[in-house]
Amino acid sequence: MFGLLVGLAISFAAAYVGYSQARRFVAGRLRYVDAVNTPFMPLLIGGAAALVALPIVGLLPFVGAGTAIAFGASVGLGAAAGRVDIRKSLPPEI
């Protein structure tokens, strides 16, 4: 029971950190990059994050592949939210 709770807490923490860092990075650093506005950008970023996280979670005792998938999904959603933040900060088009 304790291992399940620790694994769940680690999964939620990884998802929160992935979402917030991806949103901040896309909105701040990638503001002037045109490739951010492509519709498949969050899918590519989320997939890459999940692939990077898979070997790392393989070494940890309390988490599994679901944590890596949740981390990749949260990074993709954070990138999409950062893209929306960029659009909201731009002046309206005439």
ABEGO torsion letter per residue (X at the ends): XAAAAAAAAAAAAAAAAAAAAAAAAAAAAAAABAAAABAAAAAAAAAAAAAAAAAAAAABAABBAAAAAAAAAAAAAAAAAAAAAAAAABBBBX
